[in-house]
Amino acid sequence: MRFSPESSFDQTDCTGCSICEKVCPSDAIEILNGYPFFKIDKCIACGHCGVFCPANCFGFDRVPDSEDICSSEKYLKLLEARRSIRHFSTMTPSEEEISNVLSVLSQSPTGVNNQGITIRVVRGTEAVEELLRPVKKLLRILDCTGISFLIGKLTGMSAYLRKLREGSDVIFREALVVLFFHVPRSNITGRTDGIIAAATVMQHAVTLGYGTLWNGIAEKFYLLLPSWHSSDTKGTRLTAVLCMGYPEITPKWKAPARDYLIKQY
């Protein structure tokens, strides 16, 4: 349900402080006669007016106390514990478990509060194998034309293609849940919303004991395989593919820190 400031606002405790007008990102609020006037045609239903209202005139729940919010130290430990998983167990997460993992999307930000993220969930052995069939068919065609040999040489993926040809699932790594993240093609922020959503889900999955794998290979195959497309995601673009499941092998030690650059301007 999209937030409606006009229907949620109760002027009983309003002091006319104009904070709601100040924080509104779309200039949809104007203080008139001491109270906010909402320009519904400009409102993006982001809820900023209510979140920052000192009198809680919009009836929002209070934000968690500081001690209940994940500390910087705990968040860093979460990131240190996360590793890409390429060996998943044969136990399939239930639909309820997947819904729980995805529930964090209710707090995932989107440009101008578009809220247009769509997640296509492929779950179970048969469903994932159905995704692999056209890949193997495409590889046979490339083998017959000699193109796969050239691709392997030019990209250094000869060993990868050989394993795929031999029947190994080097695309989804035997994961029994594959999540396709889509955003509207008309999205003002392009692919960004979907990438943020996938990262949010990945981190939430780790806190619940699941393993994940960002799957750039599957993103490339998506462009080549119309059979992977669904009518449910018509008018959208793929932004990320995330494999998820119970890890067969779990990390025991913290990996070395990664290098990065900071350039001040």
N, C-alpha and C positions, 0 to 999 in steps of 0.2 A: 504493500500500500504506500503510495507516494504521499509525502508530508504536505499538508495544506496549512500555511500560516494563518490564513484568514479564518478557517474553521476551528483552529486550535487555540487562537489567542483569546485570553480572558483579561479584560482591562481592569479588573478589580484591584490588583496589586501594582498595576503599571504606574511608574513614577515619571514617565516621559523623558527618561535619561538619554534617549536616542542612540543607545549602543547598537540596537538592532539595525538602525539605519546605517550606522557607520560600518558594521561588519558585513552587510549584505553584498555579495560579490557581483550581483547583477543589477544593482541600483533599483531594486523593486520595492523599496520602502521609503516613505516620506512621512515625517512627523507633521501632523496637522491637528491643530487644537489640542496639543499635548499628548496625542496618541498616534501610534503608527497607522499609516494608510498603506495597504498592500496593493501593488500594481501586479495583478495576477498574470498579465500578459508577458511580464518580464521575469516572473519568479521561476527558478529552476528547482524548487523544492529541496534545497540542500539542507535546510534546518539550521543554518548559521544563526539566524535571528533567535531561535529558541535556545541553542547551545550556549550562547554568550549572554543571555538575558539574566541579569542579577536577581530579578524577582520571580523567575521561572513562570512567566505569564503564559507559556505555551505547554505547561504540564509535562516537562521531560523528566526522566529519571536522572538522579544525580550520578555524575561520573565517579568511577572508583576512587577511593582514597589512595594517596601516593604509595602507601605501603602495599597496596594490592596490585599495583602496576608493576610489570616486569622491569627490574632494574637494568642498568646498562651492563653490569657484570653478568647477570643471568642471561641477557640477550646474547652477549658475546659467547657465552658457554654453549648456547643453543646452536649458534653458527659454527662453533668449533666441533660440535658433535655431529653436524650434518655432513654426510658424504654421499656422493652419487652411488646408488645401488645398482649393480648389474647382475646380481644373483638373487632372485626372488623365490620364496617358498611356494609350495603348491596349494597353500591355503588362500582361498579367495575372500577378500573383504566383502561383507554383506552390503546390501543396498543402504541399510540404516547407517552402517559405519561410514560409507562413502558420503552420505548426506551430512553426517556429522563433520567430516573433514571439510566439506564444501560450505558449511554454514558460516564460516569466517568471511565468506564473500559479502555478507550483509554489511561489513564494515570496510570493504575494499573501495578506495576512492576511484571516481571516474571523472573525466573532463566535463565541465559544466553539469555535473551530476546526471550524466546521460543514462546511467544504469543499464546499459545495453549489452552487458556481458552474457554470453550463452556458453554453457559447458555441455559438450557432448560426451557422455560417459559410455565407454565400451568395457564391458565387464564379463569375465569368465573365459575359459579356455576356448570354447567354440567361437565366441565373438571375436577374440583376438586372432585366432587362426583364419577367420574369414577376412580379416584385414591383410593377412600375409599372402593369401592366394593370388591376388592380382600382382603382387610384388614378384612372386616366383614366375608368373606368366610373362611379365615384362622382362625379367632377366633372361628367360628362354629366348625371347625375341631378339634381345640385344646380343645374346650368344650366337645366334644364327647369322646375324649380320656382321659379327666381329666388333661391334661397337663396344661391348662390355670389356673386351681386351684393351681397347684404346682408353676407355674411362679408367680402368685399373692402373694403367701405366701413367696416365697424365695426373691422376689424383693420388697415387700411392695407395689405392684401396683394393689392390688385387687380392690380398689375403682376406679382406672383408667380403668381397664378392664370392670368393671361393667357399667360405664358410656358409654364406647364404645359399649358394648353389647346392651345398651338401646337406642342407636342411636345418642348419642352426638358425635360431631366432636371434640374429645379431641386431635386429631393429628394435624390438620391444623387450629383449633380454628376458623372455619368459614371464614378464609381468602380466598379471591377470586383471589389471585395471589400467586403462589408458584414457587420459582426460584431454580432450581437444578444447582449447580456449578460443572463442570467437568474439569479435566485436563488429558492430555495424560498419559496412563499407563507408558510410557517410560520417563516421566518427571524426569529430573535430580534432581529436588528439591522436589520430591514426591507430597504430598498434599498441600504444603505450598502456592503455587501460587493461588490455588482456595480459600483457607481460607483468604488470603489477599484480593482477589477480592471481596469476600462476605462481608468482613468488610468494604471495601471501598464503596460498593453499599449501605450497611446498613446506613452508616453515611450520604451519599448523599441523601438517601430517607428521612431521618429525616429533613434535611435542606429544603426539598420540601413539608413537612407537612404530610408525610406518616408514618404509624406505621410499625414496623417490628418485627419478632420473629425468633430467631435462633432455628431450629427444629432438635434437636438431635434424637428425637423419629423417625422422618421420615427417617433419615439416617440409623437407624437400620432396619426399615421395608424394605428399598430399597434392602438390602442384601437378604431378604427373599422372595421378590416378583418380579419375572422376568417380570411380566406384567408392572411394572413401568419402565422397561428399554426401551430404544428407539434405533432404528437403527442409528439415527443421532449421538448418543454418543458412538457408537461402538469403542472399542480401548481406551476408557477413563475410569477414575475412579471418583466416586462421592466424592467430598470434603466437601460440605456444602449444606444445604437446608435452604432457607430463605423464610418465609411467609411475605407477604406485602399487604398493603391495607390502606384504610382510617380508622383511629381509631374511634371506637364508643365511647370510654372513653379515655380522654387525661389526662396525669399527670398534677397536679397543683402545686406540691411542690417538692423540691429537695430531693432525697433519701439520707440516711446516707452514708458517705464515706466507701468504702470497705477496708479491711485490705490487706496488701501485705508485702512481705519480700524482703529486699535488702541485699545481702551478698557480701562483697568486698573481692577480692582475690588479 
